[in-house]
Amino acid sequence: MKQLLFLLFLMGYFPMKAQTIQMEPIPKTLTELISLVEDQTSYSFAYSNSVHLDQTLGTSILGSLSVEELLNRLNKNNSYKYELVGNTITIKQAKLPNPQRTYTLSGTITDPENAPLMGANIYVEETGTGISTDKNGKFSIQLLAGSYTIIVSYMGFISQKHKINLEKNITLQASLEEDGESLEEVIITQNSKAVDIKKPQMSMNTLTMEDIKQLPVAMGEPDPLKSLLTLPGVTNAGEASSGFNVRGGAADQNLILLDGTPIYSDSHMFGFFSVFNADIVNNLELYKGGIPSRFGGRVSSVLDVHQHTGNDQNYKATGSIGLISSKLMVEGPIQKEKGSFMIGGRTSYAHLFLKLADNDNSVQFYDLNTRLNYRLDKKNAISFSGYHGNDLFDIGDSFSIIYGNTMGNFKWEHRFNEDLLTHLSLFYSDYKFNLNLDTQSFEWKSAIKSYGLTYDWKHYLSEAIQLDYGAEAIYYDINPGKLAPKDESSSLNFKQLDKKYALEPSLYLDVNHKISEEINLRYGLRYSMFFRYGPQNINTYANNHPAVYNPTFNIYEEAIPTGSIDYKSGEVIKSFGNFEPRAALSFALNETTSLKASYNRMAQYMHIISNSQSPTPLNMWTPSGPFIKPQILDQYALGYFKNFSNKKYSLETEVFYKNIKNRVDYVDGADLIGNNNLEQVLLNGKARAYGLEFLFRKNTGTLTGWLSYTLSRAEQRTQGNTAEDPGVAQGEWYLSPYDKLHNLSMVANYEHTDKWSFSANFSLQSGQPVTYPNGYYEIGGIPIPNYSNRNENRLPTYHHLDIAATYTPKPNKNKGWQSYWIFSIYNVYNQKNAASVRFTTNEDTGVNEARRLSIFGILPSVSYNFKF
């Protein structure tokens, strides 16, 4: 009997040895698990109110289990601890090691030549999150303590997988190897990688040099700026024209940066070439909207160009020989794995052919680029970027023009810790224009110089929040023009237009905030200021109206000054201040589709006042002041983004609306060249632009390319000073000079074999708005044209087809001398696109006629490219 009672006691005290539980249906929450166990056994559960019964179990429980096996399974992977006390199973909060402790994973991603890869992807398998590298190839992400699998990838390179145990801050250095099967793929994205559904940045395009060098171009010279014209929302004034227009904006409304330094003129040979040598450019980013707070000073776009950093492992050279220009770039280590240099040069030699033809005229250009980098230690690095370029245009004994840019930028990078990175930059930039008119024996000189300082901070608060903040200050020294006689034979007197001085300081803050897996925000604020300084003598006018309307002759006249104010050196003539809020949102509908929206306000204090459709070397910048107010932009954009067939295809569409206050325009008949009182021929107005952009891409395969289309409208309205003044075009809305209703571009690249590849580019856009005579009248037998309203007419529709073939004799050669040939034909079907239409009277017949000026017909070219 005693033995039986003892056995029953053991069975009551240790029931877990004898009972099993069928896990059917499979429990998914604690509530379901408790119900299942209590129904099938004699056990009960005890727990406090802090235990969440609806919490999903951390492990899947299947089959038939004893209570002991069940508890062991639960305790291996759960936030609660399960213990058996008699007939009761207690549930307590588990004591986790280092609860909620986070660490930082940071590092640098480079190519085999140790050049940083901007936009490389760092993906964390366990969390399903990731981040992209910045322009220096750096990244930083915060994660909870634990073991992770990190996948590093970049288009055209072999992906790498890294296993890490994050129990402290870790720095990851990864050098990706080139993927020979995808090196020649041409991909253009609106973010810094092939697909970026979740990133809030929109209205931004990125081009790599591989993309640019695939495109057929005039003269056989790959051109970063001309390549931008294949993107939606980007146009220019026509062939061989300087500058580019973004979403209906003027060329002076684009901020052009070379390694963070502003460039004031973007072309060589009056627009035939850009100032950017494709061999020295690593990549470029064009922001058309949703512009981050760190950029300011322009209201249309930001073009951020980055030079090649140089190879810190081996010495290399790259170059090409073309029909009218050649170039060479050399790079190598200053000290292996610590420092590198890059120096590149380019020159034209068309003037040599002119001399062989006994032509005294000459046109030529050259430029030099350099970049030096040196890592002082793990936390400090310094770099220097430089550029100098000049153009010479010489017409025999008549006149000569010399113009060009110079810039230099010294940067110090310092990492305080894994979460805080800073960049301090000092820069100088100038643009000079010199004209020698031998027939009149005088010279004209003008220039703009700027000195700047920027201090940028990148702060990783958490995996969800990243801050970018900093300060900038730019000082301007502007010489609008100096006219000086060369000798006593000159009939002109010395004249110096008033020099102008200004300071533009600013502060900014950007917050990148990951709200959830579906919602990401970027919001920020920039506060900009502008101070116009003396010395300068400023005229005053009745009613503060420098331009006065004369109703008798139906023209605007220069107002007679009522007096003047003499400002001393350093005295503030006029000051401005503007808050510039920015915001961008992305909402991921799923893994392949997202909606994005953005808003940004921007202020522009520097302007080019011109009555030409395209910027010319003679155009001079002028600052805001008593009569020219800063331009203020408000831009709104909404976009739909979709990836298809595992990222093989991409679709990006956007609608935008831009409103600009204080957009000045000149009155009819205005004389702008050498005018010391520009305010007397200008009127304040406003501008607007709106449209739809469409970009469809094929990203992979032997045939790649993209189709872009823009439907847009750009208008201005310039009313008079009073209700009686007609202003421009009777004060009604009129087309801006940069309006292009339709803009279509198609780009295709085909990899036929390892040796041969082919590419083609077709462009079509509406003709540029112009003002034509709508009749004429005669005075003394001389026909005088009568012009229509401003920009009421258009040039003919612009279109051309370009093709190119690339031949690589030894495609598998990876060392020593490597080379390839590019054969291209610009304007295959010899379309005579009109650069302008001029109305004249035929001297022989006396009949009025219109004459079209075309720059290019069909233009074949060949270039030999090499590296070693």
Rosetta blueprint (number, residue, H / E / L):
1 M L
2 K H
3 Q H
4 L H
5 L H
6 F H
7 L H
8 L H
9 F H
10 L H
11 M H
12 G H
13 Y H
14 F L
15 P H
16 M H
17 K H
18 A L
19 Q L
20 T E
21 I E
22 Q E
23 M L
24 E L
25 P L
26 I L
27 P L
28 K L
29 T E
30 L H
31 T H
32 E H
33 L H
34 I H
35 S H
36 L H
37 V H
38 E H
39 D H
40 Q H
41 T L
42 S L
43 Y L
44 S E
45 F E
46 A E
47 Y E
48 S L
49 N L
50 S L
51 V L
52 H L
53 L L
54 D L
55 Q L
56 T E
57 L L
58 G L
59 T L
60 S L
61 I L
62 L L
63 G L
64 S E
65 L E
66 S E
67 V H
68 E H
69 E H
70 L H
71 L H
72 N H
73 R H
74 L H
75 N H
76 K H
77 N L
78 N L
79 S L
80 Y E
81 K E
82 Y E
83 E E
84 L E
85 V E
86 G L
87 N L
88 T E
89 I E
90 T E
91 I E
92 K E
93 Q E
94 A L
95 K L
96 L L
97 P L
98 N L
99 P L
100 Q L
101 R L
102 T E
103 Y E
104 T E
105 L E
106 S E
107 G E
108 T E
109 I E
110 T E
111 D L
112 P L
113 E L
114 N L
115 A L
116 P E
117 L L
118 M L
119 G L
120 A L
121 N E
122 I E
123 Y E
124 V E
125 E L
126 E L
127 T L
128 G L
129 T E
130 G E
131 I E
132 S E
133 T L
134 D L
135 K L
136 N L
137 G L
138 K E
139 F E
140 S E
141 I E
142 Q E
143 L E
144 L E
145 A L
146 G E
147 S E
148 Y E
149 T E
150 I E
151 I E
152 V E
153 S E
154 Y L
155 M L
156 G L
157 F E
158 I L
159 S L
160 Q E
161 K E
162 H E
163 K E
164 I E
165 N E
166 L E
167 E L
168 K L
169 N L
170 I E
171 T E
172 L E
173 Q E
174 A E
175 S E
176 L L
177 E L
178 E E
179 D L
180 G L
181 E L
182 S L
183 L L
184 E L
185 E L
186 V L
187 I L
188 I L
189 T E
190 Q L
191 N L
192 S L
193 K L
194 A L
195 V L
196 D L
197 I L
198 K L
199 K L
200 P L
201 Q L
202 M L
203 S L
204 M E
205 N E
206 T E
207 L E
208 T E
209 M H
210 E H
211 D H
212 I H
213 K H
214 Q H
215 L L
216 P L
217 V L
218 A H
219 M H
220 G H
221 E L
222 P L
223 D L
224 P H
225 L H
226 K H
227 S H
228 L H
229 L L
230 T L
231 L L
232 P L
233 G L
234 V E
235 T E
236 N L
237 A L
238 G L
239 E L
240 A L
241 S L
242 S L
243 G L
244 F L
245 N E
246 V E
247 R L
248 G L
249 G L
250 A L
251 A H
252 D H
253 Q H
254 N E
255 L E
256 I E
257 L E
258 L E
259 D L
260 G L
261 T E
262 P E
263 I L
264 Y L
265 S L
266 D L
267 S E
268 H E
269 M H
270 F H
271 G H
272 F L
273 F E
274 S E
275 V L
276 F L
277 N L
278 A L
279 D L
280 I L
281 V E
282 N E
283 N E
284 L E
285 E E
286 L E
287 Y E
288 K L
289 G L
290 G L
291 I L
292 P L
293 S L
294 R L
295 F L
296 G L
297 G L
298 R L
299 V L
300 S L
301 S E
302 V E
303 L E
304 D E
305 V E
306 H E
307 Q E
308 H L
309 T L
310 G L
311 N L
312 D L
313 Q L
314 N L
315 Y L
316 K E
317 A E
318 T E
319 G E
320 S E
321 I E
322 G L
323 L L
324 I L
325 S E
326 S E
327 K E
328 L E
329 M E
330 V E
331 E E
332 G E
333 P E
334 I E
335 Q E
336 K L
337 E L
338 K L
339 G E
340 S E
341 F E
342 M E
343 I E
344 G E
345 G E
346 R E
347 T E
348 S E
349 Y L
350 A H
351 H H
352 L H
353 F H
354 L H
355 K H
356 L H
357 A L
358 D L
359 N L
360 D L
361 N L
362 S E
363 V E
364 Q E
365 F E
366 Y E
367 D E
368 L E
369 N E
370 T E
371 R E
372 L E
373 N E
374 Y E
375 R E
376 L L
377 D L
378 K L
379 K L
380 N E
381 A E
382 I E
383 S E
384 F E
385 S E
386 G E
387 Y E
388 H E
389 G E
390 N E
391 D E
392 L E
393 F E
394 D E
395 I E
396 G L
397 D L
398 S L
399 F E
400 S E
401 I E
402 I E
403 Y E
404 G E
405 N E
406 T E
407 M E
408 G E
409 N E
410 F E
411 K E
412 W E
413 E E
414 H E
415 R E
416 F E
417 N E
418 E L
419 D L
420 L E
421 L E
422 T E
423 H E
424 L E
425 S E
426 L E
427 F E
428 Y E
429 S E
430 D E
431 Y E
432 K E
433 F E
434 N E
435 L E
436 N E
437 L E
438 D L
439 T L
440 Q L
441 S L
442 F E
443 E E
444 W E
445 K E
446 S E
447 A E
448 I E
449 K E
450 S E
451 Y E
452 G E
453 L E
454 T E
455 Y E
456 D E
457 W E
458 K E
459 H E
460 Y E
461 L L
462 S L
463 E L
464 A L
465 I E
466 Q E
467 L E
468 D E
469 Y E
470 G E
471 A E
472 E E
473 A E
474 I E
475 Y E
476 Y E
477 D E
478 I E
479 N E
480 P E
481 G E
482 K E
483 L E
484 A E
485 P E
486 K L
487 D L
488 E L
489 S L
490 S L
491 S L
492 L L
493 N L
494 F L
495 K E
496 Q E
497 L L
498 D L
499 K L
500 K E
501 Y E
502 A E
503 L E
504 E E
505 P E
506 S E
507 L E
508 Y E
509 L E
510 D E
511 V E
512 N E
513 H E
514 K E
515 I L
516 S L
517 E L
518 E L
519 I E
520 N E
521 L E
522 R E
523 Y E
524 G E
525 L E
526 R E
527 Y E
528 S E
529 M E
530 F E
531 F E
532 R E
533 Y E
534 G E
535 P L
536 Q E
537 N E
538 I E
539 N E
540 T E
541 Y L
542 A H
543 N H
544 N H
545 H L
546 P L
547 A E
548 V E
549 Y E
550 N E
551 P L
552 T L
553 F L
554 N L
555 I E
556 Y E
557 E E
558 E E
559 A L
560 I L
561 P L
562 T L
563 G E
564 S E
565 I E
566 D E
567 Y E
568 K L
569 S E
570 G L
571 E L
572 V E
573 I E
574 K E
575 S E
576 F E
577 G E
578 N E
579 F E
580 E E
581 P E
582 R E
583 A E
584 A E
585 L E
586 S E
587 F E
588 A E
589 L L
590 N L
591 E L
592 T L
593 T E
594 S E
595 L E
596 K E
597 A E
598 S E
599 Y E
600 N E
601 R E
602 M E
603 A E
604 Q E
605 Y L
606 M E
607 H E
608 I E
609 I L
610 S L
611 N L
612 S L
613 Q L
614 S L
615 P L
616 T L
617 P L
618 L L
619 N L
620 M L
621 W E
622 T E
623 P E
624 S L
625 G L
626 P L
627 F L
628 I L
629 K L
630 P L
631 Q E
632 I E
633 L E
634 D E
635 Q E
636 Y E
637 A E
638 L E
639 G E
640 Y E
641 F E
642 K E
643 N E
644 F E
645 S L
646 N L
647 K L
648 K L
649 Y E
650 S E
651 L E
652 E E
653 T E
654 E E
655 V E
656 F E
657 Y E
658 K E
659 N E
660 I E
661 K E
662 N E
663 R E
664 V E
665 D E
666 Y E
667 V L
668 D L
669 G L
670 A L
671 D L
672 L L
673 I L
674 G L
675 N L
676 N L
677 N L
678 L H
679 E H
680 Q H
681 V H
682 L E
683 L E
684 N E
685 G E
686 K E
687 A E
688 R E
689 A E
690 Y E
691 G E
692 L E
693 E E
694 F E
695 L E
696 F E
697 R E
698 K E
699 N L
700 T L
701 G L
702 T L
703 L E
704 T E
705 G E
706 W E
707 L E
708 S E
709 Y E
710 T E
711 L E
712 S E
713 R E
714 A E
715 E E
716 Q E
717 R E
718 T E
719 Q L
720 G L
721 N L
722 T L
723 A L
724 E L
725 D L
726 P L
727 G L
728 V E
729 A H
730 Q H
731 G H
732 E L
733 W L
734 Y E
735 L E
736 S L
737 P L
738 Y L
739 D L
740 K L
741 L L
742 H E
743 N E
744 L E
745 S E
746 M E
747 V E
748 A E
749 N E
750 Y E
751 E E
752 H L
753 T L
754 D L
755 K L
756 W E
757 S E
758 F E
759 S E
760 A E
761 N E
762 F E
763 S E
764 L E
765 Q E
766 S L
767 G L
768 Q L
769 P E
770 V E
771 T L
772 Y L
773 P E
774 N E
775 G E
776 Y E
777 Y E
778 E E
779 I E
780 G L
781 G L
782 I E
783 P E
784 I E
785 P E
786 N E
787 Y E
788 S L
789 N L
790 R L
791 N L
792 E L
793 N E
794 R E
795 L L
796 P L
797 T L
798 Y E
799 H E
800 H E
801 L E
802 D E
803 I E
804 A E
805 A E
806 T E
807 Y E
808 T L
809 P L
810 K L
811 P L
812 N L
813 K L
814 N L
815 K L
816 G L
817 W L
818 Q E
819 S E
820 Y E
821 W E
822 I E
823 F E
824 S E
825 I E
826 Y E
827 N L
828 V L
829 Y L
830 N L
831 Q L
832 K L
833 N L
834 A E
835 A E
836 S E
837 V E
838 R E
839 F E
840 T E
841 T E
842 N L
843 E L
844 D L
845 T L
846 G L
847 V L
848 N E
849 E E
850 A E
851 R E
852 R E
853 L E
854 S E
855 I L
856 F L
857 G L
858 I L
859 L E
860 P E
861 S E
862 V E
863 S E
864 Y E
865 N E
866 F E
867 K E
868 F L
